[in-house]
Amino acid sequence: MDDDTTTSTSTRSKTRKRNMNSNSNNNNKRLKANEEKRDDEKDEEEEECGDVEVWDSLSRSFKQVQTVLDKNRELIRRANENHQSRISDNIASNVSLISEINGNISKVVSIYSDLSLNFAGMVGQRSRRRTNNNSNGRVESSLS
């Protein structure tokens, strides 16, 4: 009976070790999964911050453009009134109004050009950040 007790104790001991190893492996897998989830959440937060920056930049540029376009609308309204009045001094003042309108159109073109460059730069920077992100064992590459 001593041999049976020893065998039984030995079997229980091996089973306990296997269970402990299995639990340890499961815990390690859970910890790794949680860590990866936190890393993904952190990446998403960084992307959202980047999104906010991009949207703020777009919004500022569009507000600038709208302000200039509103000013042009008023200048065009005044030029039309001057033209309809057929008074020579009013018609003569249209030259300066039209000149200001042309200058404002150049401002709009410049704002859109800057917007395009800034937006392309932000998108490129975000793309490089994603590509260079080496989390989760992904291979790092560069777009340079």
Phi, psi and chi 1 to 4 in degrees:
 res  aa     phi    psi   chi1   chi2   chi3   chi4
   1 MET       -  -24.8 -169.9  146.6  166.8      -
   2 ASP   -61.4  -40.3 -123.4    0.7      -      -
   3 ASP   -65.8  -39.4  -73.2  -21.7      -      -
   4 ASP   -64.2  -40.8  -72.3  -20.9      -      -
   5 THR   -66.6  -42.1  -55.4      -      -      -
   6 THR   -64.9  -44.1  -56.0      -      -      -
   7 THR   -64.0  -43.4  -57.5      -      -      -
   8 SER   -63.9  -43.1  175.2      -      -      -
   9 THR   -65.2  -42.2  -56.8      -      -      -
  10 SER   -63.9  -42.1  174.5      -      -      -
  11 THR   -64.8  -43.4  -57.2      -      -      -
  12 ARG   -63.7  -39.5  -83.8 -175.0  -84.4  174.3
  13 SER   -63.9  -42.4  176.7      -      -      -
  14 LYS   -66.2  -40.3  -72.7  178.3 -175.5  177.7
  15 THR   -63.3  -42.3  -57.7      -      -      -
  16 ARG   -61.3  -43.7  -98.8 -170.1 -109.1  127.7
  17 LYS   -63.0  -43.0  -76.3 -178.1 -175.8  178.4
  18 ARG   -61.8  -43.7 -104.3 -176.4  -71.4  169.8
  19 ASN   -63.2  -41.5  -72.7  -19.1      -      -
  20 MET   -64.9  -43.0  -74.4 -177.0   -0.1      -
  21 ASN   -64.0  -42.2  -75.1  -20.1      -      -
  22 SER   -63.0  -45.0  177.7      -      -      -
  23 ASN   -62.0  -41.7  -72.7  -19.0      -      -
  24 SER   -62.7  -44.1  176.7      -      -      -
  25 ASN   -62.7  -42.9  -72.9  -20.7      -      -
  26 ASN   -62.4  -42.5  -71.5  -20.8      -      -
  27 ASN   -62.7  -42.9  -74.2  -20.7      -      -
  28 ASN   -62.2  -41.4  -73.5  -19.4      -      -
  29 LYS   -64.0  -42.8  -73.7  178.1 -174.9  176.2
  30 ARG   -64.2  -43.1  -97.2 -172.7 -104.3  126.3
  31 LEU   -61.8  -44.2  -71.4  172.6      -      -
  32 LYS   -64.3  -42.5 -173.1  173.2 -178.3  176.5
  33 ALA   -62.5  -42.3      -      -      -      -
  34 ASN   -64.2  -40.6  -75.0  -21.4      -      -
  35 GLU   -64.2  -43.4 -173.1  175.7  -53.7      -
  36 GLU   -63.3  -38.7  -72.4  174.0   -1.7      -
  37 LYS   -63.9  -43.0 -176.2  177.4  177.4 -178.0
  38 ARG   -63.3  -41.6  -79.7 -167.7  -59.7  -91.2
  39 ASP   -61.9  -43.2  -72.6  -14.8      -      -
  40 ASP   -63.1  -42.1  -71.4  -16.1      -      -
  41 GLU   -63.4  -39.6  -72.2  171.0   -5.4      -
  42 LYS   -63.8  -43.2 -176.6  178.8  176.1 -174.2
  43 ASP   -61.0  -42.0  -69.9  -15.8      -      -
  44 GLU   -63.8  -40.9  -73.2  175.2   14.8      -
  45 GLU   -62.7  -42.4  -73.3  174.8   13.9      -
  46 GLU   -63.9  -40.3  -71.7  173.9   -0.4      -
  47 GLU   -64.5  -40.9  -75.4 -179.3   18.6      -
  48 GLU   -63.2  -39.7  -73.3  173.9    7.6      -
  49 CYS   -61.4  -42.2  -71.1      -      -      -
  50 GLY   -63.0  -39.5      -      -      -      -
  51 ASP   -62.4  -42.6  -72.3  -14.7      -      -
  52 VAL   -61.8  -43.1  169.7      -      -      -
  53 GLU   -61.5  -45.2 -179.4 -177.6  -24.7      -
  54 VAL   -63.5  -47.4  169.4      -      -      -
  55 TRP   -65.4  -37.8  -73.4  115.6      -      -
  56 ASP   -62.8  -42.6  -76.0  -12.2      -      -
  57 SER   -62.9  -45.9  175.7      -      -      -
  58 LEU   -61.0  -44.7  -71.2  171.1      -      -
  59 SER   -61.4  -45.7  178.8      -      -      -
  60 ARG   -60.1  -44.9  -83.3 -168.1  -53.9  -84.3
  61 SER   -64.0  -44.0  -66.3      -      -      -
  62 PHE   -66.0  -34.9  -71.5  133.7      -      -
  63 LYS   -66.3  -40.1  -75.4  177.9 -176.2  175.9
  64 GLN   -61.8  -46.5  -74.0  177.4  -41.1      -
  65 VAL   -60.3  -45.4  165.7      -      -      -
  66 GLN   -62.3  -38.8 -170.6   60.5   53.0      -
  67 THR   -61.6  -45.1  -60.8      -      -      -
  68 VAL   -66.0  -41.5  173.8      -      -      -
  69 LEU   -65.6  -37.5  -66.9  175.9      -      -
  70 ASP   -63.2  -40.4  -71.4  -17.3      -      -
  71 LYS   -62.7  -43.9  173.5   93.8  170.7  150.1
  72 ASN   -62.2  -38.6  -91.1    6.8      -      -
  73 ARG   -58.3  -44.3 -179.3 -176.7  -61.0  117.0
  74 GLU   -65.6  -42.0  176.9   59.0   23.8      -
  75 LEU   -63.7  -40.8  -67.0  171.4      -      -
  76 ILE   -66.0  -39.9  -68.7  167.2      -      -
  77 ARG   -59.5  -45.0 -173.3 -168.2   61.1   72.5
  78 ARG   -65.2  -41.2  -74.1  174.8   40.9 -159.5
  79 ALA   -62.9  -40.4      -      -      -      -
  80 ASN   -63.5  -42.7  -78.0  -25.4      -      -
  81 GLU   -61.3  -43.5  -74.8  176.2    0.0      -
  82 ASN   -61.6  -42.4  -71.8  -16.5      -      -
  83 HIS   -65.6  -42.1 -179.0   71.2      -      -
  84 GLN   -69.3  -26.4  -71.1  172.6   -4.9      -
  85 SER   -70.6  -24.9   74.6      -      -      -
  86 ARG    58.3   21.8  -61.4 -159.6 -173.5  -92.0
  87 ILE   -89.4  129.6  -61.0  171.4      -      -
  88 SER   -59.9  -39.9   61.7      -      -      -
  89 ASP   -64.4  -40.3  -72.3  -17.5      -      -
  90 ASN   -65.3  -44.0  -71.2   -9.3      -      -
  91 ILE   -64.5  -38.2  -67.4  172.6      -      -
  92 ALA   -64.5  -34.4      -      -      -      -
  93 SER   -70.4  -15.8   69.7      -      -      -
  94 ASN   -64.3  -26.7  -82.3   -4.5      -      -
  95 VAL   -58.5  -47.1  172.3      -      -      -
  96 SER   -70.3  -35.7   64.2      -      -      -
  97 LEU   -63.3  -45.4  -68.0  175.2      -      -
  98 ILE   -65.6  -36.5  -68.2  169.2      -      -
  99 SER   -63.0  -41.7  177.6      -      -      -
 100 GLU   -66.3  -39.1 -171.4  175.5  -12.3      -
 101 ILE   -60.5  -45.5  -69.8  167.3      -      -
 102 ASN   -60.4  -41.9  -75.1  -24.9      -      -
 103 GLY   -62.2  -39.6      -      -      -      -
 104 ASN   -66.5  -37.0  -73.3  -14.8      -      -
 105 ILE   -62.5  -39.5  -69.2  170.1      -      -
 106 SER   -62.7  -37.9  -66.2      -      -      -
 107 LYS   -62.4  -43.6  -75.3 -179.8 -170.6  176.1
 108 VAL   -61.2  -44.4  169.2      -      -      -
 109 VAL   -60.1  -43.1  168.8      -      -      -
 110 SER   -64.5  -42.4  176.6      -      -      -
 111 ILE   -62.9  -45.4  -67.9  168.2      -      -
 112 TYR   -65.2  -36.5  -83.9  128.5      -      -
 113 SER   -64.3  -46.6  176.3      -      -      -
 114 ASP   -61.8  -41.9  -68.9  -14.6      -      -
 115 LEU   -59.1  -45.6  171.1   67.5      -      -
 116 SER   -61.3  -46.5  175.5      -      -      -
 117 LEU   -63.7  -45.3  -70.2  172.0      -      -
 118 ASN   -63.9  -43.3  -69.1  -20.8      -      -
 119 PHE   -63.8  -46.0 -175.4   73.9      -      -
 120 ALA   -61.5  -40.0      -      -      -      -
 121 GLY   -64.2  -42.5      -      -      -      -
 122 MET   -65.7  -41.8  -72.9 -179.3 -149.7      -
 123 VAL   -65.1  -43.1  169.1      -      -      -
 124 GLY   -62.9  -41.6      -      -      -      -
 125 GLN   -63.6  -42.2 -175.7  179.5   34.0      -
 126 ARG   -64.8  -40.5 -174.6  172.9  176.6 -176.6
 127 SER   -64.3  -42.0  175.9      -      -      -
 128 ARG   -65.1  -38.6  -76.8 -171.8  -63.7  -82.8
 129 ARG   -61.8  -43.7 -106.8 -165.5  -40.6 -122.6
 130 ARG   -63.5  -44.3  -83.2 -173.7 -178.0  165.6
 131 THR   -67.0  -38.2  -57.6      -      -      -
 132 ASN   -80.7  -10.0  -70.3  -27.1      -      -
 133 ASN   -65.5  118.4 -175.9   -5.5      -      -
 134 ASN  -104.8   19.9 -162.6   17.9      -      -
 135 SER   -73.5  160.8   67.7      -      -      -
 136 ASN    60.5   25.4  -60.3  -32.7      -      -
 137 GLY    71.9   16.9      -      -      -      -
 138 ARG   -72.7  150.0  -74.0 -179.2  -85.7 -176.2
 139 VAL   -75.0  133.9  176.5      -      -      -
 140 GLU   -85.2  135.3 -175.2  173.2  -41.0      -
 141 SER  -134.8  168.0   66.4      -      -      -
 142 SER  -131.3  145.0  176.0      -      -      -
 143 LEU   -99.4    6.5  -64.1  176.8      -      -
 144 SER   -63.1      -  -50.3      -      -      -
